[in-house]
Amino acid sequence: PSNHTEIFNLWYIRLSCLCLIGATQIACVEVKALEDLSAPGYWVAETPALGGGRGQKRHLVPWELRLLVIRLQALSFSDWRRALVFYYELAREARMELGRAINTKPNPDPVVIKLWKSRLKDLSIRVASALVEMGDFAAAVRHLESLRKTGGGGEVEAEVVEEDAKVRFMLGLLYIRIGNFSAAKESLPPPPQPASPKPSDNPPTHQTAPTYFYTDHILTSLLPTALGLWEASITAWSTPPPSSSSLHPPPSTILERHNLAVSLVYTGRLSQARDILEDLLEEGNAFFALTFNLCTLWELVTDGDVTKDKKRDVAEKVLAAGGRREAGAAWFKM
Ligand SMILES: *[C@@H]1O[C@H](CO)[C@@H](O)[C@H](O)[C@H]1NC(C)=O
């Protein structure tokens, strides 16, 4: 390809694929070639033919690639402060573009306006992630809480409700991570009540309860686990999410089953836990926590050569499941 749009698009696809197959380190090396994307060389003056004019400039690199480059460069330099600066720069640009779209005469394009609005929202989530990576949890909490303060009243679009559920999930995880369990609990909407057979004393009001999403179910289940309330945790992870909950309903319940197994270990039900973890591996799942926990379990219940055999068995299954990196990892010692 000879034009920059195609080249950058292909580059974006390549880098995304590298990240998806777990070769983020290669992507980090390759992305160094792009150097500083905020450099003047990456900007071109817009011609009236492109719909611009008045000396406006446009960035040569597609938005998605710019975001990916910021993340990958932050990873390779372990410098999230730098990423934060770039995110703020992009946010300034997005706000400017949004203003430009709104003031387009005679007819502002609602699609373009929506695009820049969603990019701005996406950037604020990325800022929160960068703050977490930097270990500045307090700032991340403040930032996410400010995002939750949605305007007062009025009808709320489904999209806004979903956005808020995403922010709520991040905030909840963050609260659990920093050990503020009461705040985590308070951020959750009440789970939907199963329809009760007896007539309710309180007739339903017109005020609709906040939607209870799948992510809320995960947080609700995570709380007892984080608090070490293992029996409650076992109950929570054994309970399927309410059928009404949406927002990326899970393709399977790998996470739930894995966490259930961990809770079972803490209550001494080792064989039950082992069965669940073995099943997960047999089904072709391979991820760090699963492999690690299964090997630890075998170490707990077996000795000497038996342990070695069992761990070799796990390694073979991990390999068969495509977990090449898992088996090759330094911690995976026989
Ligand atoms: C937990 O978070 C809430 C809400 O941000 C805050 O008001 C409270 O002070 C926090 N509690 C602790 C112990 O940090």
The ligand as an SDF file (V2000), in Angstrom:
LIG
                    3D

 14 14  0  0  0  0  0  0  0  0999 V2000
  -14.4670    4.8640   51.2700 C   0  0  0  0  0  0  0  0  0  0  0  0
  -14.9390    5.5840   50.1580 O   0  0  0  0  0  0  0  0  0  0  0  0
  -15.9190    6.5840   50.4540 C   0  0  0  0  0  0  0  0  0  0  0  0
  -16.4370    7.1560   49.1670 C   0  0  0  0  0  0  0  0  0  0  0  0
  -15.3830    7.6080   48.3550 O   0  0  0  0  0  0  0  0  0  0  0  0
  -15.2770    7.6530   51.3460 C   0  0  0  0  0  0  0  0  0  0  0  0
  -16.2390    8.6370   51.6820 O   0  0  0  0  0  0  0  0  0  0  0  0
  -14.7350    6.9870   52.6060 C   0  0  0  0  0  0  0  0  0  0  0  0
  -14.0520    7.9340   53.3670 O   0  0  0  0  0  0  0  0  0  0  0  0
  -13.8040    5.8230   52.2520 C   0  0  0  0  0  0  0  0  0  0  0  0
  -13.4600    5.1240   53.4680 N   0  0  0  0  0  0  0  0  0  0  0  0
  -12.1930    4.8570   53.7890 C   0  0  0  0  0  0  0  0  0  0  0  0
  -12.0030    4.0960   55.0380 C   0  0  0  0  0  0  0  0  0  0  0  0
  -11.2660    5.1840   53.0970 O   0  0  0  0  0  0  0  0  0  0  0  0
  1  2  1  0
  1 10  1  0
  2  3  1  0
  3  4  1  0
  3  6  1  0
  4  5  1  0
  6  7  1  0
  6  8  1  0
  8  9  1  0
  8 10  1  0
 10 11  1  0
 11 12  1  0
 12 13  1  0
 12 14  2  0
M  END
$$$$
